[in-house]
């Protein structure tokens, strides 16, 4: 029988050569084309509660200006300089100011200070009560992520590879850490994390670095990705997406690299998985959620023991950072469709479309409520409701 099978293979290839070649000569076929959405059996409803427009949203600079929820207020900024404080429950605007300058990074908050980064190269602080300006300090490049503070020191990361410390009260520069910048990088930076007396930042060379807030000295560094490949494009290993931290563990993903879990005392690597992501990671149900550049949405066990589930239904749809909400995880694709998946098994269970222009900014979730800041500037609140309720 085995010999007969081997003889049949060449005969089949010869007799059907025209048919076989036709299968593989579709000139219009693009393996990286976004998957067309198909109907799903919706078991969860996204009830829209309110929507407000804030400036021009992300503008045309491919920014990721993230809103911030604190004490029942959402602080949101747009690329054209509009900044607003919006009541999270009903969408009422408590205050709104026009800074009359282009914004590229935000929003950070510590105490009564809001922090923003400017596209023209500046870091600024606003009063969180009324939006009045407290200080602004020029820097060497665009600030593409929200500055962060601990009450004494504010840190901001610039597109040219610097992490800079500022006095939170005066805005005076205290120190500068400079990383190596590769020939080619993606447009973006991750948001620094401030914990205890250190700032943790991811850089375009695939490293995560912890820096002392008081001195600017390096406490530890860890390599998440190693540049490989012949072309400079293949060698891009930026850490641009949002990092996530729980307890003493940090979770970070890079482009053309890995998803890694690090312990934050010395930067020791706990585990890693091959992943290529630009949107970042989030945590929930004992999982680490990450969207790969190919559209695969994965839930890795937080203890490093493998994959709980993967969903490939949204292939190459340029997914946002996954955001856990209630018993689900939410992602937005490049066409602005908001998808809900079960945190238990990764099945698609709900869908809506908050902004046809898409939504690059990280979503915000609290309880069963989800806030989406679309690229066009629409800030929308949804309540997530199982249809059996």
Secondary structure per residue as TSV (DSSP state, phi and psi in degrees):
chain	resnum	aa	ss	phi	psi
A	1	X	-	360.0	-40.4
A	2	X	H	-62.6	-41.4
A	3	X	H	-63.9	-40.0
A	4	X	H	-61.2	-40.4
A	5	X	H	-63.2	-42.8
A	6	X	H	-64.6	-33.7
A	7	X	H	-73.4	-32.2
A	8	X	H	-69.2	-31.2
A	9	X	H	-61.3	-53.0
A	10	X	H	-64.9	-33.9
A	11	X	H	-63.0	-42.2
A	12	X	H	-64.6	-40.1
A	13	X	H	-66.6	-38.1
A	14	X	H	-72.5	-44.7
A	15	X	H	-72.0	-27.3
A	16	X	T	-118.3	31.2
A	17	X	H	-62.2	-37.7
A	18	X	H	-65.9	-41.5
A	19	X	H	-66.8	-44.8
A	20	X	H	-62.9	-44.0
A	21	X	H	-64.5	-33.1
A	22	X	H	-63.0	-30.4
A	23	X	H	-62.9	-28.6
A	24	X	T	-114.5	14.9
A	25	X	-	-114.9	34.2
A	26	X	-	-82.4	101.7
A	27	X	T	-66.5	-21.7
A	28	X	T	-85.6	-6.4
A	29	X	-	-71.4	128.0
A	30	X	-	-126.1	110.3
A	31	X	T	-64.9	-16.2
A	32	X	T	-104.5	12.2
A	33	X	S	-69.0	140.5
A	34	X	-	-58.8	137.6
A	35	X	-	-66.7	135.2
A	36	X	-	-70.7	137.2
A	37	X	-	-72.0	140.2
A	38	X	-	-114.5	160.6
A	39	X	-	-62.7	145.8
A	40	X	-	-124.2	159.5
A	41	X	-	-85.1	93.2
A	42	X	-	-72.6	122.9
A	43	X	-	-115.5	-0.9
A	44	X	E	-131.8	137.5
A	45	X	E	-107.4	136.7
A	46	X	E	-101.2	101.2
A	47	X	E	-87.6	116.4
A	48	X	E	-75.3	125.3
A	49	X	E	-98.9	-41.3
A	50	X	E	-163.7	163.7
A	51	X	E	-148.0	138.0
A	52	X	E	-134.4	146.1
A	53	X	E	-100.3	129.8
A	54	X	-	-123.3	102.5
A	55	X	T	55.7	-148.5
A	56	X	T	-99.3	20.4
A	57	X	T	63.6	-125.7
A	58	X	T	-83.5	-4.7
A	59	X	T	62.5	-151.9
A	60	X	T	-109.5	12.8
A	61	X	T	-97.4	14.0
A	62	X	T	55.2	37.9
A	63	X	-	-81.1	163.5
A	64	X	-	-126.6	71.0
A	65	X	-	-85.5	104.9
A	66	X	-	-88.3	133.5
A	67	X	-	-72.3	167.7
A	68	X	E	-136.4	133.5
A	69	X	E	-104.2	126.6
A	70	X	E	-150.2	123.3
A	71	X	T	52.7	44.4
A	72	X	T	79.9	7.8
A	73	X	E	-123.7	135.9
A	74	X	E	-101.6	123.6
A	75	X	E	-100.1	125.5
A	76	X	E	-138.9	142.3
A	77	X	E	-130.5	150.9
A	78	X	-	-115.3	163.2
A	79	X	T	-63.9	-26.3
A	80	X	T	-89.0	8.7
A	81	X	S	99.9	4.4
A	82	X	E	-78.9	132.6
A	83	X	E	-130.9	135.1
A	84	X	E	-142.3	152.6
A	85	X	E	-111.0	119.6
A	86	X	E	-120.0	132.7
A	87	X	E	-63.6	123.6
A	88	X	T	-67.9	-25.2
A	89	X	T	-81.4	-43.0
A	90	X	T	-124.5	-1.8
A	91	X	-	83.0	3.2
A	92	X	-	-63.5	136.8
A	93	X	E	-86.1	118.1
A	94	X	E	-80.4	-39.7
A	95	X	E	-158.0	157.0
A	96	X	E	-150.7	133.5
A	97	X	E	-130.7	153.3
A	98	X	E	-111.5	111.8
A	99	X	-	-76.8	-13.7
A	100	X	S	56.0	39.3
A	101	X	S	-154.4	151.6
A	102	X	-	-74.4	131.4
A	103	X	E	-103.2	138.7
A	104	X	E	-125.6	-15.8
A	105	X	E	-144.2	136.7
A	106	X	E	166.7	178.7
A	107	X	E	-107.6	134.1
A	108	X	E	-108.1	157.8
A	109	X	E	-149.3	140.1
A	110	X	E	-150.0	121.8
A	111	X	T	62.0	-126.9
A	112	X	T	-101.8	18.2
A	113	X	E	-105.9	130.6
A	114	X	E	-102.2	142.2
A	115	X	E	-121.3	136.7
A	116	X	E	-136.4	156.0
A	117	X	E	-115.4	142.9
A	118	X	E	-102.4	144.8
A	119	X	T	-67.0	-23.5
A	120	X	T	-87.8	4.4
A	121	X	T	92.9	70.2
A	122	X	E	-158.4	158.1
A	123	X	E	-120.1	135.8
A	124	X	E	-138.5	155.7
A	125	X	E	-121.4	136.9
A	126	X	E	-118.0	156.3
A	127	X	E	-75.5	123.5
A	128	X	T	-69.6	-15.0
A	129	X	T	-79.0	-37.9
A	130	X	T	-138.2	-2.2
A	131	X	-	83.6	5.3
A	132	X	-	-70.1	147.4
A	133	X	E	-76.9	134.8
A	134	X	E	-100.1	-43.7
A	135	X	E	-165.7	161.3
A	136	X	E	-143.4	142.5
A	137	X	E	-134.2	128.6
A	138	X	E	-71.6	147.8
A	139	X	-	-134.0	178.1
A	140	X	S	-83.1	-8.7
A	141	X	S	-162.7	178.3
A	142	X	-	-59.2	143.9
A	143	X	-	-106.8	107.8
A	144	X	-	-101.8	8.7
A	145	X	S	-143.1	165.8
A	146	X	-	-70.9	125.5
A	147	X	-	-61.8	154.0
A	148	X	E	-132.3	152.0
A	149	X	E	-139.8	166.7
A	150	X	-	-123.8	12.5
A	151	X	S	104.0	-26.6
A	152	X	S	-115.2	-45.2
A	153	X	E	-122.2	138.4
A	154	X	E	-110.8	137.4
A	155	X	E	-118.4	142.1
A	156	X	E	-137.9	143.2
A	157	X	E	-108.6	131.7
A	158	X	-	-102.8	158.5
A	159	X	T	-66.0	-20.9
A	160	X	T	-90.7	20.7
A	161	X	S	88.9	17.6
A	162	X	E	-107.5	146.5
A	163	X	E	-117.1	121.6
A	164	X	E	-120.6	136.6
A	165	X	E	-101.5	137.7
A	166	X	E	-127.7	151.1
A	167	X	E	-70.4	125.5
A	168	X	T	-66.3	-29.5
A	169	X	T	-80.1	-44.9
A	170	X	T	-102.2	-23.2
A	171	X	-	82.6	3.8
A	172	X	-	-67.5	141.4
A	173	X	E	-70.7	136.3
A	174	X	E	-107.8	-40.5
A	175	X	E	-162.3	164.9
A	176	X	E	-139.7	129.8
A	177	X	E	-106.5	134.2
A	178	X	E	-120.1	128.6
A	179	X	-	-103.7	165.2
A	180	X	-	-77.5	131.8
A	181	X	-	-106.7	122.0
A	182	X	-	-64.0	170.0
A	183	X	S	-60.9	-45.9
A	184	X	S	-117.7	138.2
A	185	X	-	-138.7	161.8
A	186	X	-	-78.0	159.7
A	187	X	S	-85.9	97.4
A	188	X	-	157.3	167.2
A	189	X	-	-142.6	156.1
A	190	X	-	-76.2	160.2
A	191	X	-	-83.6	125.0
A	192	X	-	-59.6	151.1
A	193	X	E	-111.7	128.2
A	194	X	E	-104.9	124.1
A	195	X	E	-146.3	131.9
A	196	X	T	53.9	-121.3
A	197	X	T	-112.2	26.4
A	198	X	E	-130.5	154.0
A	199	X	E	-113.8	132.4
A	200	X	E	-112.6	127.5
A	201	X	E	-137.8	147.2
A	202	X	E	-103.9	145.3
A	203	X	-	-126.4	170.0
A	204	X	T	-69.3	-14.2
A	205	X	T	-90.0	9.5
A	206	X	S	84.3	10.6
A	207	X	E	-104.7	148.9
A	208	X	E	-108.4	130.0
A	209	X	E	-125.6	134.6
A	210	X	E	-104.6	127.9
A	211	X	E	-123.5	139.7
A	212	X	E	-66.7	128.6
A	213	X	T	-68.5	-29.2
A	214	X	T	-80.9	-32.2
A	215	X	T	-119.6	-21.8
A	216	X	-	82.8	1.9
A	217	X	-	-75.7	148.2
A	218	X	E	-72.9	127.8
A	219	X	E	-90.5	-44.4
A	220	X	E	-161.7	162.7
A	221	X	E	-141.5	150.2
A	222	X	E	-138.3	136.8
A	223	X	E	-92.9	122.2
A	224	X	-	-93.9	-35.3
A	225	X	-	-136.5	148.6
A	226	X	-	-116.4	127.1
A	227	X	-	-63.8	126.7
A	228	X	-	-137.9	158.6
A	229	X	S	110.9	164.5
A	230	X	S	-84.4	-36.3
A	231	X	S	-93.2	159.1
A	232	X	T	-66.4	-29.4
A	233	X	T	-65.4	-44.0
A	234	X	T	-62.9	-24.5
A	235	X	T	-92.7	5.4
A	236	X	-	-70.8	125.7
A	237	X	-	-134.5	33.9
A	238	X	-	-56.5	144.2
A	239	X	-	-103.9	96.8
A	240	X	-	-110.9	-28.4
A	241	X	S	-78.6	168.6
A	242	X	B	-66.7	131.4
A	243	X	-	-88.0	157.9
A	244	X	E	-128.0	143.6
A	245	X	E	-132.6	136.5
A	246	X	E	-140.6	120.3
A	247	X	T	62.3	-127.8
A	248	X	T	-99.7	15.9
A	249	X	E	-111.9	136.4
A	250	X	E	-116.5	137.3
A	251	X	E	-120.9	130.4
A	252	X	E	-146.8	143.6
A	253	X	E	-126.7	149.2
A	254	X	-	-124.5	165.2
A	255	X	T	-80.1	139.9
A	256	X	T	52.5	35.7
A	257	X	E	-144.9	-118.6
A	258	X	E	-143.5	160.7
A	259	X	E	-95.6	126.8
A	260	X	E	-132.0	146.8
A	261	X	E	-108.8	126.0
A	262	X	E	-121.7	145.9
A	263	X	E	-91.7	138.7
A	264	X	T	-87.6	-1.4
A	265	X	T	-76.3	-40.0
A	266	X	T	-134.2	1.4
A	267	X	-	79.4	16.0
A	268	X	-	-67.3	136.8
A	269	X	E	-81.2	125.7
A	270	X	E	-89.5	-43.5
A	271	X	E	-163.4	166.2
A	272	X	E	-151.2	155.6
A	273	X	E	-140.0	149.3
A	274	X	E	-72.5	122.0
A	275	X	E	-151.5	150.2
A	276	X	-	-128.4	105.3
A	277	X	-	-139.2	144.7
A	278	X	S	-115.2	-10.4
A	279	X	S	-93.9	-20.2
A	280	X	B	102.9	-173.5
A	281	X	E	-127.0	162.8
A	282	X	E	-147.5	168.8
A	283	X	E	-125.7	145.4
A	284	X	E	176.6	146.6
A	285	X	T	57.0	29.1
A	286	X	T	75.8	12.7
A	287	X	E	-112.3	159.3
A	288	X	E	-112.9	116.9
A	289	X	E	-97.4	137.1
A	290	X	E	-151.1	141.4
A	291	X	E	-104.7	119.3
A	292	X	-	-75.2	157.9
A	293	X	T	-60.5	-23.2
A	294	X	T	-85.5	4.9
A	295	X	S	91.1	-2.2
A	296	X	-	-71.1	125.3
A	297	X	E	-103.1	121.5
A	298	X	E	-120.2	145.5
A	299	X	E	-115.7	102.6
A	300	X	E	-90.4	140.0
A	301	X	E	-63.0	131.2
A	302	X	T	-63.9	-23.6
A	303	X	T	-82.3	1.9
A	304	X	S	83.9	10.9
A	305	X	S	-87.9	9.8
A	306	X	-	128.1	-157.9
A	307	X	E	-103.4	131.3
A	308	X	E	-81.3	-45.0
A	309	X	E	-161.2	163.1
A	310	X	E	-138.7	144.8
A	311	X	E	-123.9	128.0
A	312	X	-	-115.1	14.8
A	313	X	T	-73.3	-14.0
A	314	X	T	-115.0	39.3
A	315	X	T	-56.1	129.8
A	316	X	T	55.1	33.7
A	317	X	S	-100.4	18.0
A	318	X	-	52.2	64.3
A	319	X	-	-74.8	145.7
A	320	X	-	-75.3	178.1
A	321	X	-	-61.5	129.0
A	322	X	-	-62.8	138.8
A	323	X	E	-128.8	112.9
A	324	X	E	-67.1	136.5
A	325	X	E	-146.5	122.7
A	326	X	T	54.6	-126.2
A	327	X	T	-96.4	17.2
A	328	X	E	-128.5	172.5
A	329	X	E	-130.6	133.7
A	330	X	E	-110.6	141.9
A	331	X	E	-139.3	151.5
A	332	X	E	-116.0	139.0
A	333	X	-	-100.7	-177.9
A	334	X	T	-68.0	-18.9
A	335	X	T	-93.4	4.8
A	336	X	-	85.4	10.8
A	337	X	-	-80.6	131.4
A	338	X	E	-97.4	121.7
A	339	X	E	-112.3	137.3
A	340	X	E	-110.4	132.5
A	341	X	E	-123.8	151.5
A	342	X	E	-70.0	134.4
A	343	X	T	-71.3	-16.0
A	344	X	T	-79.8	-47.8
A	345	X	T	-131.1	-0.1
A	346	X	-	79.1	9.1
A	347	X	-	-73.7	140.4
A	348	X	E	-71.0	126.7
A	349	X	E	-127.0	-10.1
A	350	X	E	-162.3	158.3
A	351	X	E	-155.8	144.4
A	352	X	E	-149.4	-179.0
A	353	X	-	-141.1	88.4
A	354	X	S	-72.5	-27.5
A	355	X	-	-157.0	115.6
A	356	X	T	-65.7	-15.2
A	357	X	T	-84.3	-2.9
A	358	X	-	93.7	-179.2
A	359	X	-	-153.5	93.2
A	360	X	-	-78.2	-26.9
A	361	X	S	-66.3	148.0
A	362	X	-	-59.3	135.7
A	363	X	-	-76.6	163.4
A	364	X	E	-119.4	139.1
A	365	X	E	-135.1	143.4
A	366	X	E	-151.9	119.9
A	367	X	T	63.5	-126.4
A	368	X	T	-102.4	14.2
A	369	X	E	-104.9	140.9
A	370	X	E	-129.0	132.1
A	371	X	E	-113.6	131.2
A	372	X	E	-122.0	125.6
A	373	X	E	-105.2	104.6
A	374	X	-	-75.6	161.1
A	375	X	T	-61.3	-27.6
A	376	X	T	-82.4	-7.2
A	377	X	S	108.6	1.7
A	378	X	E	-82.7	122.6
A	379	X	E	-101.6	117.5
A	380	X	E	-125.1	137.8
A	381	X	E	-107.5	131.1
A	382	X	E	-121.2	147.1
A	383	X	E	-106.1	131.8
A	384	X	E	-91.9	123.4
A	385	X	E	-135.3	123.9
A	386	X	E	-67.5	136.2
A	387	X	T	-66.8	-15.1
A	388	X	T	-79.9	-12.1
A	389	X	-	-71.8	360.0
